[in-house]
């Protein structure tokens, strides 16, 4: 399955240098990432050691394995647009394997911290991600161009994804009129957090919740997790009292989320209270439970994507500086494969794969 998407990528090498198919090099790099390989040398070592099994599975008949410098040059030279197109098509195919009745997409950016290069006056690059929160599948992986930020990248990506009937969730940075317009025009809805940097809108949310009766209230079941107990109450209000109607005409409801936490302090042996209230706006009149689910699931992009990439897959430590977004996208392929195969402990799964490559070759999404 995966190979059929990778072979569509346009070859960037001259014919005399095509001793190994580009699709195979990319495929084996992704498989190596599934076996905890985080560098070009490790990918080379993986291919060299596992060549008999790879040759038997894919009928390679190479005269010799390519050097690590060859693998590096091949991967760095791949067209980002071509690989991105293959990634989106492949991710959509994986998502279709696990259809859900109601789908939420979380958007957020991440810095590849080790990609800076002081000698080339290059800052660490940023990647913007669209994350299907019900199945934990990354459906888009977009590098943020120089001299711009997440906001225009998000607006362009919303248009490019071609999705409809989804609920998109954003953090407070994306509380922008144009972001709401772009989303609604594509047939989707938005839930976005409102913070005090949007002073007038934030005060409107405060006043609406203080002086109006909620349309609906939902008390989530008590959540007990190790040394923390959390109770969330979600209230949904009509947005009729928002002051700037011209700017926020698409807003249909205001959402208030009250979080009451008790955290056990292991030093003092006492429970400490930690209460928090957050406000969100939505472009649709949604039930309180739907709003609560969407807001909670949004943080999966941090916990199940960004954190896993940095801690389990070594992305923060990577010092790849030439086209680092290409290697990062290979990690996204690998992570999606593990998610569609319902692997929860990614670090342990990577260790298991190191010892048994046949485990990887049996994954749904590989063949």
C-alpha positions, 0 to 999 in steps of 0.5 A: 500500500505505502509503496504505491503512493511513494512510486508516484513521486517524481524522480529528481536524479539524472538517469545515470544515478538511478541505481536504486528506485526513489520509491524504495529509498523513501519506503525503507527510510520510513520502515527504518524510522519505524525501527527507531532510526533517526539519522541517515547513517542509521537508515543506511545501517538498517538497509545494510543489515536487513537487506536479505529480508528487504530483497526477498520482500521487494525483489530489489536485486541491488548490486550493493547497498547505497552509501549513507551519503547517497541516501542523504542526498536522495532524501534531501533532494526530494521535492517537498511538494511531491512528497507532501502530495503523496503524504496527504493522499496516503494519510487520507487512505489510512483515515478511510480505514477507520471512518468516524461519524463526527470528525474533529481536526486540530491545527497547531504548529511545531518548531524543529528545534535542532534544524537551526544552522548559525553558519548559514544564518538559518533559524529553526524551521516550523511545521504546521500540522492538521491532526485528525483527533479521533484516529490520531492521524496526521492528515497534513504536514506543512512547512511554514515559509520564512517571513510568515507565521502560522496564521496565513499558513493555516488559512491556506491549508484549510482551503487546500485540504478540501474537507467538508463537514468537519469541526476544526479546532485552533488555539487562541492565535487563530482567533481571526476573522479570516480564519473563520471565513475560510473555514465556513466557506469550505463547508466546515465549522470552527471552535477557537479559544479566546484569550485576553489579547482579543480584549473586546471579544474576551470581555464580551464572552465574560459578560455573556456568561455572567448575564445570560442563561446558557443554552445547554450545560454538560458536566463531564464525568470525573476524570481520575488520572494518577495524582490528579482529579479533574471535573469539567463543566461546559456551558454554551451561550448564544452569541447575540451580545457580541459587540463587534457584529461586523467582525464576528458575524459568523460566531453562533455560540460562546463556550465557557469551560470550567476546569476544577482540578485537584492535584496531589502534592507528593511532598506535602501529601495534600491535595491542591486545588487548581481551577481554570476558566476558558472561553471559546467561540464557535461558528455553529450551534453545537451541543455542550458535549460536542464542544467539550469533546472537540476542545478536549481532543484538540490537545491530542495534537500536543500529547499524541503528536508533538510530544511523541515526536520529540521524546519517542522519535527524537525529533527535537534532538535531530540536527538535520539542517538541509531540508529538515521538513523532508525527514520530519515528513518521513516521521509523520508517515511512520507515526501514522502507520503506528496509529492506524495499527492502534499502537499506543506506546510508541517508544516500546513499539519502536524497540520491539520493531528493532528486534523483529522487522517482520513485525513492521512488514505485517503492519496495515498500511505497509502492504 
